């Protein structure tokens, strides 16, 4: 973040209580992993994230700025591959092989999703899944040792 130019709004805290949001911030997964970031709220306001190192923002998280403004995080639609199957073994095999490559995965019943990659698509298709390329929010699993707040779920 460029320190020479101060940001209008400094976002410094993740809230753990449900409050009404005054504004929204839509970011792709890559940027939701940054604890220091110059960005713009959906209304165009200049903002800077100053959160504890290692913070991963999830869809629906609420943040507070130094002004008291409450900001709701939204997962941006991104170019993803969603792989479908009715066969649980095929899904487990695909998840295993992608996880073995340390690919972040979003999992649900009958499908998994990862950031679009044609090489991974070919592998997953060869494992028997049907791939759909789409623009959709990407909310991968936090991991077995992810931060506690990442274990809550928000529907997107």
N, C-alpha and C positions, 0 to 999 in steps of 0.2 A: 504494500500500500504506500502511495506517495505521501510522505509526511509533510512535504512542503505545502500542499493544498489541504486545508482542513475540510472534513466532510460536514454537511449540514446536520446530520443525525447520527449519533453514536449508539449502536445497539450493543448492549453490554451484558444482557442476562437472559437465560432461558427460564421461562416461568413454569412452575409445576402446578399452578392452580388455573382453573378455567376462567378466563376473563374475556369479555367481548373485544374483538380485534378492531383497531382503528385504521389499520392499513394491511396490505398483503405484500409479500416478497416471494416471487416465483423464480426458482433456480433449478438448473439441472443437477443431477446427483454429484457430478464432479465438483461443483461449487458449493454444494451443501456439506462437503467434507472440510471446508476451509474455515478456520477460526479467525483469521484476519483477512478481510476482503472489502474492497471498495466496490459498491454496487448501487443499484437504484431500485427503490420500491416500485411496485406496479403503477403507482400514481406519478412516477417520474422523480420523486424526491431523492436527492443524493444521500447515500447512507454508507456507513462503515460498520462492519462486524468486528467486534472486539470481544470475542468469547474465549473461554478457557481452551487451551490447546487440546486437540483430540476430539473436540465437539463435532458430532455428525448430526446435522439437522434433518429431521424427518417431516414428511407431509403432515400438516396439522399442528406442528410445534408452535408455541407462542413465545415471542421474545419481547423484551422491554428495552426501550431506549432510555438514555439519561434524562430525557424530557418527560418520561412517563408514558409515552406513546407505546401501545401494544401492537405488535406486528405478527401476523399469522404467516407461517411458511407454507408455501405450496410447491409441490413437485412439478417441475416443467415437463411438458411432453418432449420426448427425445426419440431419436431413431433407434428402435429396439427390434430384436427378433423374439417373437413369442412362439414357443414350441409346444405343440399339443399332442396328446395321446390319451387313449382310454386304458392303456396297458400300464399298470403301476410299475412293473419291472422295467419297461422301456424308459419310463420317466426317471426311475431310480438310477439306471445306468447312465443316462444323459447327465443327471445331476452329479453323479460320481465323477465322470470324465471331465466335466466343466470345472468342478470343484478342485480336481487334481491339478488343473491348470490355473488355479487361484482366480477364476472368473467370478466376479460378483453376480449373484443370482437372486432373482425374485421368484418365489415359489408359491404355487397355489394348487388346489386339487385339479389334476389333469393337465397342468401346464407349468412351464417355467419361462422366465424372461431374462435376457441379458442385453447389454448394449450391442447393437448390430455389428456383426463381423462375418463376412462371407465364408471365411475358412471354418469358423465354428459352426456356421449354418450347415455346411457340407457334412461335417462330422456328425452333427445331431441328426440330420436327415438319414445318414447311413445307419444310425442307431434306431431308426424306425419312427421318428417323430415328424410331424408336419409343421413346417415353419411358415409363419406369417410375418412379413416386415410391416411395421406400423410406427406411427408416432403415438407414444403413450408415456405416462409418467413411469419412472423407474425407481422402485423402492426395494433395493436388495436386502437380503437378510443381514442382520447386524453381525453375525458370527457368534460362536460359542462364548467368546470372552469380550463381546461388545459392551459398550457402556450401558448401564442399567436403564437409562431413559430411552434407549433405542429399542427396548423390548416391548414397549407399548405399541399398539396397532391403531392406525387410522385408515379408514377406507378411502381409496382414491379411484 
